[in-house]
Amino acid sequence: MSGVEMRPPGTLDRRVVVAELLRDRGDLLVVSGLGAPTYDVAAAGDHDLNFYLWGAMGSAAMIGLGLALAQPSKPVLVITGDGEQLMGMGALASVAVKQPQNLTIAVLDNGQFGETGMQTSHTGYGVSLPEVASATGMPWSIEILDMPGVEDLRQRLRSNEPGPRFAAIRIKPENPDRVLPTRDGVELKNRFKSALGIS
């Protein structure tokens, strides 16, 4: 592509990253974006407080926002991909305006559209999602390139520092075997509500 400089790929293993983020999770509420992030979250261990998205591409951050506002005493983590977040760019502005202190958005950024054939995504061409998040007014936005950065992010999930938090985690462009949780939306909704004590 003329005039566009490709970014070098990330080096982190997506499954290792997600397992670290969910280690000792306690009451962490997790929303996983469409496709590979859902497989990654399921691979780290199915949990009643996992809300897997099987559709509604671009909406993971907005679902996380609604959940964070409805459950302000609980930490909420959205784990999604760069393609999904690129489709929901406006969500970042809404999150920044509402400023939920308990919300963290972690984008697994491989610079590719993994669900449709590994075409280069906008982040692969240099679009910086952390800079977009910062421009909307998010108080903490970062790109993570190594596991110490992932470990630091995990520690921040329950911090009292100003939120929301946004991180783009640079992972290797690969498609590990799928780990599929249930696709029954009613079952997922009901078990999530039950785990929250909502009838």
NULUMPA-581413 format. One record per residue: y, x, z of N, C-alpha, C, O in turn; chain; residue number from 0. Coordinates in steps of 0.02 Angstrom, whole numbers. Atoms other than C-alpha are relative to their C-alpha. Layout:
SITE  n_north  n_east    n_up  ca_north  ca_east   ca_up  c_north  c_east    c_up  o_north  o_east    o_up  mol  seq
SITE        Y       X       Z         Y        X       Z        Y       X       Z        Y       X       Z    A  NUM
...
This chain:
SITE  n_north  n_east    n_up  ca_north  ca_east   ca_up  c_north  c_east    c_up  o_north  o_east    o_up  mol  seq
SITE      -59      42       0         0        0       0       62      44       0       68      88      43    A    0
SITE      -59     -42       6       165       76     -52       48     -10      59       64     -67      77    A    1
SITE      -50       2     -53       285      119      89      -26     -17      69       13     -20     116    A    2
SITE       29      18     -65       165       73     230      -48      55      22      -92      76     -16    A    3
SITE       42     -54     -25        85      206     338      -55     -29      44      -41     -66      91    A    4
SITE       57      24     -39       -89      171     405       -1      35      68       16      94      73    A    5
SITE        8     -29     -67      -119      199     591      -70      27       7     -118      -2     -20    A    6
SITE       68     -24     -14      -265      305     647      -36     -49      45       -5     -81      87    A    7
SITE       37      49     -41      -404      201     725       -3      20      73        4      79      90    A    8
SITE       10     -13     -70      -428      185     912      -68      32      12     -109      36     -34    A    9
SITE       62     -36     -16      -570      275    1001      -41     -33      55      -98     -12      68    A   10
SITE       35      29     -57      -619      163    1147      -55     -49     -21      -48     -83     -72    A   11
SITE       56      47      12      -783       65    1153       19     -67      31       31     -72      91    A   12
SITE      -24      65     -22      -739     -119    1165      -41     -28      57      -13     -58     103    A   13
SITE       42      27     -53      -887     -165    1274       11      36      66        9       5     119    A   14
SITE      -15     -38     -61      -850      -26    1398       68     -21      28       75     -28      89    A   15
SITE      -67      23     -22      -667      -80    1404       -4     -67      36       23     -74      90    A   16
SITE        3      67     -29      -708     -262    1439      -39       1      65      -20     -31     114    A   17
SITE       39      -5     -62      -841     -218    1568       42      29      56       36       7     114    A   18
SITE      -44     -29     -51      -712     -112    1660       52     -51      23       65     -57      83    A   19
SITE      -50      50     -19      -580     -249    1656      -30     -54      46        4     -80      89    A   20
SITE       32      54     -38      -706     -373    1730      -39      25      60      -71     -15      94    A   21
SITE       36     -27     -58      -779     -257    1861       32     -25      64       93     -26      71    A   22
SITE      -24      26     -64      -766     -330    2037       53     -54     -11      106     -53      21    A   23
SITE      -50      49      22      -677     -480    1961       20     -50      53       76     -76      51    A   24
SITE      -18      50     -51      -683     -596    2112       17     -66     -31      -23     -94     -69    A   25
SITE      -20      65      24      -586     -755    2072       41       2     -64       77     -45     -80    A   26
SITE      -37      -8      62      -513     -689    1909      -20     -54     -51      -79     -63     -65    A   27
SITE       10      50      52      -494     -827    1779        8      34     -68       58      68     -79    A   28
SITE        1     -37      63      -536     -764    1604       -2     -48     -59      -45     -92     -63    A   29
SITE        0      36      64      -491     -839    1435      -15      52     -53       19     103     -58    A   30
SITE       17     -48      53      -575     -752    1288       15     -30     -68       -2     -87     -82    A   31
SITE      -19      22      67      -509     -764    1112      -59      -8     -47     -114      15     -33    A   32
SITE       49      15      51      -604     -820     960      -36      63     -25       -5     114     -38    A   33
SITE       39     -53      31      -746     -709     898      -20      56      47      -44      43     102    A   34
SITE       26     -58     -36      -782     -533     959       21       4      73      -20      23     114    A   35
SITE      -16      -2     -72      -682     -543    1122      -44     -46      42      -61     -29      99    A   36
SITE       46      44     -36      -790     -691    1173      -68      33       8      -99      29      61    A   37
SITE       64     -34      -5      -947     -591    1133        3      57      52      -44      69      89    A   38
SITE       -9     -55     -47      -878     -445    1234        0     -25      72      -31       5     116    A   39
SITE       -3      28     -67      -839     -553    1386      -69     -24      21      -90     -14      78    A   40
SITE       67      23     -15     -1011     -633    1377      -47      59      14      -90      55      57    A   41
SITE       42     -59     -10     -1092     -460    1363       11      31      68      -34      62      96    A   42
SITE      -15     -27     -67     -1005     -409    1525      -29     -44      55      -29     -24     113    A   43
SITE       31      44     -48     -1091     -556    1611       30     -70      -2       90     -78      10    A   44
SITE      -24      69       0     -1078     -744    1593       24     -19      70       -4       4     120    A   45
SITE      -29      18     -65      -974     -823    1731       31     -69      -7       58     -86     -60    A   46
SITE      -29      68       2      -917     -999    1775       75       1     -10      103     -49     -33    A   47
SITE      -72      -5       8      -736     -938    1773       20      34     -66       76      57     -73    A   48
SITE      -15     -21      69      -749     -880    1591       13     -62     -42      -28    -108     -42    A   49
SITE      -14      54      47      -666     -997    1467        0      29     -69       49      59     -91    A   50
SITE        9     -29      66      -731     -948    1297       30     -46     -53       19    -107     -52    A   51
SITE      -28      39      55      -634    -1004    1143      -44       8     -62      -58      64     -83    A   52
SITE       41      -1      61      -741    -1050     993       40     -23     -61       13     -28    -116    A   53
SITE      -42      22      55      -596    -1107     887       73       7      21       88      47      66    A   54
SITE      -71      -1     -18      -408    -1137     895       29      70      -4       61      94      43    A   55
SITE      -23     -69       7      -367     -965     827       75       4      10      114     -35     -17    A   56
SITE      -70     -11     -15      -202     -900     892       23     -32      65       81     -25      84    A   57
SITE      -21      38     -59      -204    -1004    1051      -20      31      67       -5       2     119    A   58
SITE       25     -27     -63      -284     -889    1181       56      13      50       50      -5     109    A   59
SITE      -55     -14     -46      -118     -832    1255       31     -64      27       51     -66      85    A   60
SITE      -29      63     -24       -54    -1012    1265      -45     -35      49      -22     -65      98    A   61
SITE       47      29     -49      -211    -1072    1352        5      39      65        5      10     119    A   62
SITE      -10     -40     -60      -192     -926    1472       64     -16      36       65     -17      97    A   63
SITE      -64      18     -31       -11     -974    1501       -6     -65      39       15     -70      96    A   64
SITE        8      64     -34       -55    -1153    1542      -42       6      63      -26     -24     115    A   65
SITE       44     -11     -58      -193    -1096    1659       37      37      56       30      19     114    A   66
SITE      -37     -38     -50       -80     -970    1746       52     -44      36       62     -37      96    A   67
SITE      -49      44     -30        52    -1103    1775      -33     -52      45       -6     -72      96    A   68
SITE       36      51     -39       -77    -1229    1839      -34      29      61      -47      -7     110    A   69
SITE       36     -33     -55      -163    -1102    1953       39      63      22       14     118      15    A   70
SITE      -43     -58     -14       -21     -990    2015      -26      47      54       -3     104      59    A   71
SITE       27     -43     -53      -122     -921    2161      -59      43     -25      -84      85      13    A   72
SITE       57     -37      26      -259     -850    2048       21      45     -58       63      25     -98    A   73
SITE      -15     -43      57      -251     -702    1928      -34     -27     -63      -91     -49     -61    A   74
SITE       26      24      64      -275     -750    1745        3      58     -50       54      91     -57    A   75
SITE        4     -53      50      -332     -628    1611      -21     -31     -67      -72     -64     -72    A   76
SITE       17      18      68      -329     -666    1425      -25      63     -34        9     115     -35    A   77
SITE       27     -56      40      -441     -551    1323       -9     -25     -71      -49     -70     -84    A   78
SITE        2      23      68      -414     -571    1138        5      59     -48       10     116     -27    A   79
SITE       -4     -53      50      -405     -474     975       67       2     -34      108     -43     -27    A   80
SITE      -64      -7      34      -262     -411     869       10     -54     -54       65     -79     -62    A   81
SITE       -7      52      51      -298     -535     728       19     -67      31       63    -102       5    A   82
SITE      -14      63     -34      -298     -682     848       71      -1      28      106     -51      23    A   83
SITE      -67      -3     -29      -138     -624     934       53       0     -54      107     -28     -45    A   84
SITE      -48       1      55       -51     -592     769       11     -72     -24       67     -90     -44    A   85
SITE       -8      69      21       -84     -774     725       40     -40      51       70     -92      34    A   86
SITE      -36      36     -53        -7     -827     892       60      39      26       71      41      86    A   87
SITE      -57     -41     -22       148     -717     895       51     -40      40       80     -15      88    A   88
SITE      -49      41     -36       260     -860     951      -20     -12      72       23     -25     115    A   89
SITE       23      10     -69       152     -878    1106       29      52      47       42      38     105    A   90
SITE      -27     -53     -42       219     -713    1170       70     -18      25       88      -3      82    A   91
SITE      -67      21     -21       395     -784    1174       -5     -53      53       34     -53     101    A   92
SITE        8      53     -51       336     -937    1270      -23      29      67        1       8     119    A   93
SITE       23     -32     -62       244     -828    1396       58      36      34       66      32      95    A   94
SITE      -57     -37     -28       399     -720    1418       52     -46      31       81     -30      83    A   95
SITE      -49      48     -26       511     -871    1445      -23     -28      67       16     -36     113    A   96
SITE       27      31     -61       396     -946    1578      -12      51      56      -12      32     115    A   97
SITE        7     -54     -48       366     -777    1665      -53     -13      55      -37      -5     114    A   98
SITE       51       8     -52       201     -817    1754      -20      68      29      -43     112      -8    A   99
SITE       13     -64     -32       176     -677    1880      -74      18       0      -92      77       6    A  100
SITE       72     -10      -7       -14     -699    1880      -36       7     -66      -97       7     -67    A  101
SITE       31      -3      67       -45     -682    1691        1      70     -29       53     103     -29    A  102
SITE        6     -62      37      -108     -529    1599      -33     -15     -67      -83     -51     -70    A  103
SITE       29       7      67      -141     -525    1411      -23      69     -22       17     115     -28    A  104
SITE       28     -62      24      -257     -387    1351      -25     -11     -71      -72     -50     -82    A  105
SITE       20       6      71      -272     -369    1161      -44      59     -18      -24     117     -12    A  106
SITE       46     -52      25      -423     -273    1097       20      13     -73        5     -26    -117    A  107
SITE      -32     -14      65      -337     -190     949      -40      52     -39      -37     111     -24    A  108
SITE       37     -47      44      -451     -115     817       33       8     -67        8      43    -111    A  109
SITE      -36      -7      63      -324     -132     678      -34     -34     -59      -20     -19    -117    A  110
SITE       38      34      54      -443     -245     581      -14     -72      18      -14     -92      76    A  111
SITE       22      69      -9      -490     -426     555      -76       0       1     -108      -7     -51    A  112
SITE       71     -10      -7      -666     -408     622      -43     -59     -20      -99     -50     -43    A  113
SITE       41      59      14      -724     -587     596       -4     -18     -74      -45     -59     -93    A  114
SITE       -1      20      71      -684     -595     411      -15      57     -48       -3      51    -108    A  115
SITE       20     -54      45      -746     -428     344       33      67      13       28     112     -29    A  116
SITE      -30     -64     -19      -650     -289     434       56      23     -47       63      82     -60    A  117
SITE      -60     -18      38      -496     -297     324       53      29      48       53      11     107    A  118
SITE      -52     -29     -42      -348     -196     390       49     -55      22       74     -93     -19    A  119
SITE      -47      50     -27      -240     -303     504       71      30      -1       81      88     -19    A  120
SITE      -69     -23      -2       -52     -289     526        8      58      49       48     104      37    A  121
SITE       -6     -56     -47       -76     -176     678      -28      64     -31       -6     118     -15    A  122
SITE       25     -58      35      -178      -61     567       52      30     -46       49      89     -63    A  123
SITE      -55     -24      42       -23      -49     458       61      19      41      114      35      12    A  124
SITE      -54     -26     -41        86       -5     607       39     -50      41       82     -30      80    A  125
SITE      -34      49     -43       145     -169     685      -21      12      73      -81      16      88    A  126
SITE       13     -14     -70       159     -136     872        6     -64      41       62     -88      53    A  127
SITE       -2      60     -41       111     -287     976       35      11      67       70     -33      91    A  128
SITE      -37     -11     -62       175     -206    1138       76      -2     -11      113     -26      33    A  129
SITE      -72       3      13       347     -185    1057       22     -72     -12       77     -91       8    A  130
SITE      -16      71       9       343     -368    1003        5     -34      68       52     -71      82    A  131
SITE        0      31     -66       297     -420    1180       62      21      40       93     -21      73    A  132
SITE      -60     -24     -35       437     -312    1252       63     -34     -26      107     -53      12    A  133
SITE      -59      31      30       562     -386    1130        7     -73      22       63     -99      23    A  134
SITE       -5      69     -24       519     -561    1193       25      -4      72       47     -57      94    A  135
SITE      -23      -1     -70       563     -509    1371      -54      10      51      -42       2     111    A  136
SITE       52     -14     -50       396     -468    1450       18      64      38       35     114       7    A  137
SITE      -23     -57     -40       432     -349    1594      -47      60      -1      -26     116      15    A  138
SITE       48     -56       2       275     -243    1572      -42      -6     -62      -81     -54     -69    A  139
SITE       36       2      64       204     -204    1400      -17      72     -20       27     115     -19    A  140
SITE       22     -68      11       102      -53    1351      -56       3     -52      -92     -46     -62    A  141
SITE       58     -15      42       -20       23    1226      -45      46      40      -22      95      69    A  142
SITE       48     -39     -39      -178       93    1307      -47      36     -48      -76       5     -93    A  143
SITE       40     -42      45      -271      236    1224      -61      30      33     -103      59      -1    A  144
SITE       55     -34     -35      -393      295    1359      -24     -42      59        9     -90      79    A  145
SITE       29      39     -54      -504      233    1500       42       2      65       43     -48     100    A  146
SITE      -44       4     -58      -385      287    1640       53     -55      -7       72     -87      42    A  147
SITE      -48      54      11      -260      167    1561      -31     -68      10        1    -113      37    A  148
SITE       36      63     -11      -391       28    1562      -10     -12      75       -1     -67      99    A  149
SITE       10       6     -73      -430       63    1745       65     -18      35       65     -58      81    A  150
SITE      -65      17     -29      -244       56    1786       16     -74     -13       42    -108      31    A  151
SITE      -13      71      16      -231     -112    1697      -42     -45      46      -16     -95      71    A  152
SITE       42      41     -44      -378     -180    1799       32      -5      69       31     -58     100    A  153
SITE      -32       1     -66      -286     -131    1959       61     -45       0       78     -75      52    A  154
SITE      -61      40       4      -130     -222    1899      -13     -75      -5       32    -115       3    A  155
SITE       16      71       7      -222     -388    1873       19     -40      61       36     -99      56    A  156
SITE      -15      35     -63      -190     -432    2055       63      28      34       74      15      93    A  157
SITE      -57     -32     -31       -30     -335    2084       56     -50      12       57    -105     -17    A  158
SITE      -58      42     -14       130     -409    2153       61      19     -42      116      -7     -32    A  159
SITE      -55     -20      42       236     -324    2021       20     -57     -47      -19    -103     -58    A  160
SITE      -22      53      45       338     -431    1902      -48      -9     -59      -69      40     -90    A  161
SITE       41      16      57       233     -517    1770       40     -43     -48       97     -59     -35    A  162
SITE       68     -15      21       174     -563    1647       -8      70     -26       40     105     -39    A  163
SITE       16     -66      26        86     -406    1587      -33      -6     -68      -71     -53     -81    A  164
SITE       29       0      68        39     -364    1407      -25      71     -15       10     120      -4    A  165
SITE       27     -65      20       -74     -224    1346      -39      -7     -65      -79     -52     -73    A  166
SITE       41      -7      60      -140     -179    1175      -45      61      11      -21     117      20    A  167
SITE       48     -52     -15      -298      -77    1201      -32      22     -66      -65     -18     -99    A  168
SITE       23     -25      65      -343       33    1052      -74      16       2      -96      65      32    A  169
SITE       72      -7       1      -529       13    1020      -24      23     -68       12      18    -118    A  170
SITE       30     -20      63      -645       82     887      -12     -61     -44      -29    -115     -19    A  171
SITE       15      55      45      -663      -26     731      -76      -5     -12     -103      28     -56    A  172
SITE       73       8       6      -844      -80     753      -18     -71      20       21    -105      54    A  173
SITE       24      66     -18      -944     -240     770      -68       6      34     -119       5       0    A  174
SITE       64      -2     -35     -1077     -226     905      -36     -67      -5       -7    -118     -25    A  175
SITE       39      62       3     -1216     -355     915       34     -56      39       64     -44      92    A  176
SITE      -31      58     -32     -1156     -528     961      -40     -21      62     -101     -23      61    A  177
SITE       29      30     -60     -1189     -593    1136       33     -69       6       93     -74      20    A  178
SITE      -28      66       7     -1167     -780    1123       -9     -43      63      -66     -58      81    A  179
SITE        5      49     -54     -1127     -890    1272       -8     -69     -31       -9     -77     -92    A  180
SITE        6      68      26     -1146    -1078    1257       60     -18     -44      116       4     -31    A  181
SITE      -54      24      43     -1046    -1159    1119       18     -73      15       57    -104     -21    A  182
SITE      -12      69     -19     -1044    -1328    1205       67      -4      37       72      15      96    A  183
SITE      -68       3     -29      -859    -1360    1236        5     -42      62       41     -25     109    A  184
SITE       -2      44     -59      -888    -1502    1359      -31      36      59       -5      34     115    A  185
SITE       32     -37     -55     -1007    -1395    1462       46      55      26       53      64      87    A  186
SITE      -45     -54     -20      -884    -1249    1463       59     -28      41       76       0      93    A  187
SITE      -56      31     -36      -740    -1363    1516      -22     -23      69       12     -10     119    A  188
SITE       21      29     -64      -840    -1449    1652      -20      53      51       -4      45     110    A  189
SITE       20     -51     -49      -913    -1292    1730       61      39      24       64      60      82    A  190
SITE      -62     -34     -19      -741    -1209    1728       38     -41      52       60     -15     103    A  191
SITE      -34      44     -48      -662    -1359    1815      -37      -2      66       -6      -1     119    A  192
SITE       39       3     -62      -804    -1367    1940       10      64      40       16      61     101    A  193
SITE      -10     -64     -34      -784    -1181    1980       68       4      34       77      40      83    A  194
SITE      -68       3     -28      -599    -1216    2014        7     -54      53       59     -61      84    A  195
SITE       -3      55     -48      -643    -1364    2125       39     -60     -24       65     -99      16    A  196
SITE      -36      57      30      -566    -1489    2005      -52     -50     -24      -98     -32     -61    A  197
SITE       49      51      22      -659    -1652    1979       22     -34     -64      -13     -78     -89    A  198
